[in-house]
């Protein structure tokens, strides 16, 4: 194995999946989170640190071959919390990577960076046709993540791949996820491709499985070498019995961000008043 990949947010849902799957693809891991990883694999390095601590991240990045950045708040919260953990955290990771001479960084962006983008009337939605239209503070932080990744790619010549992750769960739990699901096996395949692709420069790609009902264009991710294997359609019958056929006039199905575009995600519900 080569020098380890620094994996932030390693104790989280996606981090746990990657810690199981990436070593099988030949990647050694240096797993970092604010809490200890309790189920370390043989040979897996472990670090406990906060990604907003630049000094700690510089130390963590030394000797790593690449960074996969997952750490941060994984849903909507207050502006203070989101801007600190998710925006400051992304800056610290990229700057630490630059100082350590790391040339490859994979950033876990999100569909919520462009959440108010509507479903196309026909065809598939390409990344370039979905500019920043965040649906929440969380989405704003993902826009900032992509912008910081672009800066570090252009200014410092780093390869930065931003994955606009859809619904990363063990299986789809709603009819919306019949379009947006990213299976655990495909999470591993997508990150493996983002780490392996030769000279991607700056890239933004949808993170979605090969879903029959997907309306996100997979071409950019496939150009990295990503070959999704799973399809949410296997779960469709049961979900449609429970929820009915998707109503494409409903914002949950009409807009990229789904439920994050609804009034229940207004900032006033999260900010302390």
N, C-alpha and C positions, 0 to 999 in steps of 0.2 A: 504494500500500500504506500501511497505517496504521503506527503505531509498532510496533517488533518485538515478537514473543513471545519471552520468555526460555525457552530449552529446555535443561534440565539433563540430564546424561547423554547428551549429543548424539552421542558417539562409539560408544555401545552399539548393540545389535541393533535395538531399537525406535526409538531416537533416529535411527539411520541411515535407517530407513524413513520416519520423519516428516520428516526433512530433505529427502528426495526428494519427498514428497507434499504437505506443507502449503503450500509456496510455490505449487504448482499450484492450490491453493484460495484463493490471495490473501493468505496470511500471510507477512509478512517475519519472518525468524528471527535471533535472537542466540543462537548455539550455544555452550554452556558444558560443559566436561568437565575432568577432572584431567589429561587427555592432549590434545595438539593434534588437531584434526580435520584429517585429511590430504586430504580430497576436498571441500573447501568449494565450494558453488555460487556463481554470480555474485550479488553483493549480500548474501551471507550474512555477518553479523558473527560473529567468533570470539573466545572468551575461554577462558583456561586458569585454572581456580580450583577450589578444594575447597568443596563445598557446606556443609561444617561450619564454614567460616570466615565468620562473620556479617559482618564488615567487608567482605570481598571480595564477599559476596552482596549487601550493600547497594549497593555500587558497580555490580555487574552489573545490578541491578534498576532503576536510575535510567533513566527514560524508556521503560521497557517498557510494553506495553499489557496483558500477561497473562504468566503463568508456566505452563509445563508441566514438572512435576517428575518425572523418570525416574531421577535419579542415585541410586546406592547399590549395595550388594552384592546381586546378583541371584539369590541362592540361600542355602542355610543356611551358617552359619559360627559362630564363637565368639560368646558373648554380648558380649564387649568390642568385637569388630569390628562386629557388627550394631547394638548400641546406639549406638555412635559414628556410624557412617556413615549408618545408616538412620533412627534416631530423632533424633539431634542434627541430622542433615542436613535432615530435614523441618522441624524447628523453625526452623532458620536460614532456610530458603527462605520459609516463611510469614511469619516476622517481618520479613525483608528486604522482602517484598512489601508488608506493612502499612506499613512505614516509608516505602516509595517511593510509597505511594498507589495501589498496584495492587489492583484490586477482583476480578479473576478469576484463580483458581489451579486448575489441573487436576493431580490427584495420581494417580500410578500405584500404586494399591493392588493387591491380589491375591486370588485365590480362597483363598490360604493363610491369610488373616485369619480364615476360617471353615472351616478344613480338616477339622475333625472333624464337621462337619454331614453327616448322612446324606442320600443320594438320597431324594427323596419317593417314597412307595409309588405314588402316581399324580399326574399333573399336573406342573407346572413349579415350580421353587423360586424364590420371590421374595426379594429382598434383605432385606426386613423379617422373613422367616422363617429367615434365616441370620445370627443374631447372632454376636458374636465367639466363635469356638472355634478359636484358632490351633493349627496343627499343629507349629510349630517356633519357634525364636527369630525367624527370618525372618517368620513369620506374626504373631508378637507385635508386631514392628516395624510391620507393616501395620495392625494394630489401633490402635497408637499413632498412626500416620499419619492414619487416619480420625478418631480422637478429637481430634487437633490441628486437623484440618480443620473439625470441628464447632465447636470452641471459637472459631476465628477467624471462622467464619461467624456464629455467634451473638453474640459479643462485639463484633466490629468490622464486622459487616454485609457481609463479603466473600462473593462467590459462589465456593464451593469444590465441585468435582466430583471424587469419588473413583471411579476406574475399577478394579473388581475383575477384573483381567485374567486370562483363562484361559491358553491355550497359544499364545503369540505366536511363531509360527515360519513359515518360508516355506511349509511344508506339514505336515500332520499326520504324525507318525512312529510313532504307536502307536494301538491301538484306543481307548484312553482319549481321545485327542485327537479322535476322531470326534465326541465330545460337547463338548469344551472349546476347540477350535481358534479362534483369532482370526487371520484372514489378514492379510497386509501391507496390502492395499487397505482392509480393514475397520478396521485400526489407524488409518489416516489418517482414514477417515470418522468413527470414534468420537471421536477427539480434535478433529476439526473441529467436530463437533456439540457437544462439551463446551465449546469456546471460543465457539461462536456462539449457544447457547441463551439466550433472553432471561430474565434474572433467575432462575436455577435455585436460588438460595440454597445450601443444603447438600444435596448429592445423592450417593448411593452407587448405582452401577449395575454390572451384570455386563458384562465386556468379552469378547464371544463373537460369532462369526459366525453366519449363519443356518443352522446345522447341523441336518440332519434329526433327529439323535440327541441334540440338546441337551436338557438337563434344567434349564437356567437360564432363568427368565422374562425375555424381552427387553423387556417393557413399559416399564420405567423408562428404559432407554437410548433406546428409540424416542420416549419423551416429550421427550427432548432434541433430537430431530430426526435421530437415528441410523438409517440405513437400510442394514443389512448386505447385501452382495451375494453372498458366497461361502458354499459348503456343503462341509464335509469329506466328505460322502458320495461325492464324486467319487473319493476315495482309498480307499473302504471295501473294495472287493473285494480289492485287493492286500494291505492290512493284515490282513484276516481270514484270507487264505491263510497269511500269515506267523505270526499269533498265535492264530488261532481266534476264534470268537465271544466277545465279552466275557462274563466270569463275574461277574454282578452281586452275588454273595456275597463276592467278593474286595474288600478295602478299596480297591484301586486304582480300582475301578469303583463301589463302594458309598458312598464318602466323597468330599466335595468336594475335599479336598487330595490325593487319589490316593496316589502313592508317598511323598509327604512324611509320610504317617501311618504308614509302616512302620518297624520297629526300626532300619533302617540310617540313619535320620535322627534317632535319639536324640542328645541333646546330648553324651553321653559320647564319641561318635565325632568330635566337632568340638572339644571343649575340650582344652586342653593339660593333661595330668595329670602 
